[in-house]
Amino acid sequence: HFGLPNLTDTIEGIKKIAESKVLDVISIAPDQNTQANYFHPEDQNPKLAGAGGVPLRTREDFIKLHEARLRGNYPLLRIYAGTRDFIELGKLFKETINNAWAAIPIFWFNQMDGRGPLSLEESIKQHLEAIKWHGENNIPVEINDPHHWGLRDAPDAIVVADMYLCGIIAKKLGVKHFVAQYMFNTPPSSSLDMDLAKILAMDELLQTLEDDNFKVIRQVRTGLASFPLDLNRAKGHLASTLFVQLMIKPDIIHVVTHCEADHAAKPEDIIESCKIVEQVVKNVYSSSINIESQKIQERKEELIKQAKWIINLIPYLARDPNEAKDPYINYKVLA
């Protein structure tokens, strides 16, 4: 995940990362003004320029990011959905950076968490429309929703149920490749074994949805809020948490740079973290080690049972025949 407060620095950083050949996908971090107000320059707050990522203000800015990656091992680019104008942004991302996959929430990034201008109900409605559009255009979709509950200390059963719900929604809306983002260490107080049990529960539920038209791509990452401030300890944390993550045999490792608790990642920080991750993968995959235990299995089964119970209650929230027709993709029922 990379995006510095200055566009020129970000472009040069992408070049360095691409030339280092240490990763396959660069996830662009846009600033808050880009996410909320790209098509509404009149609403942009100049004081927030560069807040949370790179300021992208024109189509040419996106093309410059694309051109910067055309070197080294030619990494793909991806970027998170905005907080309104989702389909218009989706088209822009497709045409300029050929967005590798979309990251769209269901319940978050609106007035509820202060990250977007839309009401909860309206944002859910537009998120569903955006997921459907990406499905129709054969763009893989990641519904980056479950860990937002975990970051706010929701019970594990809620987080697992939300991942299962996201898979159900994606499949019903025509997504063919669903990127399941499993954020470990969320909340940071989770023990490693119970954290693994939670992720295994999510993964097992999603596997029940797979068929010829719906494939789950496993993506793991270290918890955003879990890194120590001390940079050497943070490197140890990255390595140890990745060891646990590899137990689910992921397709994608989303490298959260070790320095994120202290400062926004610079190219050299990302390259260093990728090399740490690569060594852990090399060590673990050269053996047949397995750390699953009876305790982990029992917790996994408990969470699956609880998550199914929560999901099976959703149809009872429908208030009329129209809402009851397909409650899992009805924005009023979800709200």
Secondary structure by P-SEA (a helix, b strand, c coil): ccccccaaaaaaaaaaaaaaccccbbbbbbccccccccccccccccccccccbbbbccaaaaaaaaaaaccccbbbbbbbbcccaaaaaaaaaaacccccbbbbbccccccccccccccaaaaaaaaaaaaaaaaaacbbbbcccaaaaaaacccaaaaaaaaaaaaaaaaaaccccccccccccccccccaaaaaaaaaaaaaaaaaaccccbbbbbbbbcccccccccaaaaaaaaaaaaaaaaccccccccccccccccccccaaaaaaaaaaaaaaaaaaaacccccccaaaaaaaaaaaaaaaaaaaacccccccccccccccccccccc
